[in-house]
Each structure stands twice: as C-alpha cells, then as structure tokens.
Amino acid sequence: MATADRIFKEASALSPSEKAQLIDKLISTLDKPDKEIDELWAKEAEDRIDAYDQGKIKAISLEKVLQKYR
C-alpha cells in the first residue's frame, strides 16, 4: 500500500483541474466492456418496454421521481 499512499500524496499536490483529469483517467480504466452484462441489460430494457406496452407497468413523470429525492 506504500505505493498507493505515495501516489496519493503526489496527486494531492495537483491543481483541481489536474486532479479531475487524473480521476477521469483512473475511472476509465475500471470501466471495461462486458458482453454478458451488456446482453443482460439489453434484455432487461426490452422486457421493461414490453411490460410497458402491455400495460403491466406505468411510466412515472420525471417531476414525480425527483420529488421522491427532495
């Protein structure tokens, strides 16, 4: 963990803009495509659309959703 601590100490000295750029680069290394997960999400989306079309579920307005979190 000494390496991570050293890197953190160095990164802490960066400007806010440089920190943001570093964070973007680090996060992008975590987001690797996964065909199986993509297929599962596509199926879930299709299932939800079908359920909506068949009247099994109803849409909720954005305003109503946002009220829940205010």
N, C-alpha and C positions, 0 to 999 in steps of 0.2 A: 504494500500500500504506500510505501515511501515514494514511489514514482508518481502515483496519483496525487499525493499531497504536494509534491514539488511542482507538478504541472498546475495544480490548483493555485498555489502561491504565485506562480508566474502569471497565470491567467487573471488573477485578481488585480494585477497591476495594469491591465489593459484598459483602454478607453471604453466607455459604454458601447460605442459602435463596433469596436474590435471584439468585445465580449459577445455581442449579438451575432456577429459573423461566425465566431468560433462555435457558439451554441448551435447555429443552423447547420454547420458542417458536421458537428458531432451527432446531432439528431438524425441527419440524413444517412449516417452510417448504420443506424438502428432499423431503419425502415426498408427492409428487404422484401421484394415481392414474394408472395407465397401463392402458387397456383391453386392449391387446395382451399385455402381461406378465401381467395377471390371467387372461386366457384361456389362456395357455401354462401357468401354474401349475395352473389347474383341470384342464387336460388331463393334465398330469403326475400330479396326485393321482389322477385316475380311472384312468390307466394303472397306477399302483402298486397301487391297490385291486384292479384286475382281475388283475394278476400274482399278488397275494397269494391271491385267491380261486381261482386256477387252480393254486396250489401252486408257482409259478415262483420265488417269493421267500418267505422266512420272516420272522416277526416276531422281534425281539430285545427281551428284557426291559430295562426302564429300568435295573435294577441292573447288567446287563452293559454297557450303554452307559456308565454312569457310571464303572465300573471302568476303562474304557479311558482316561479322562481324569484319573485319580487318580495 
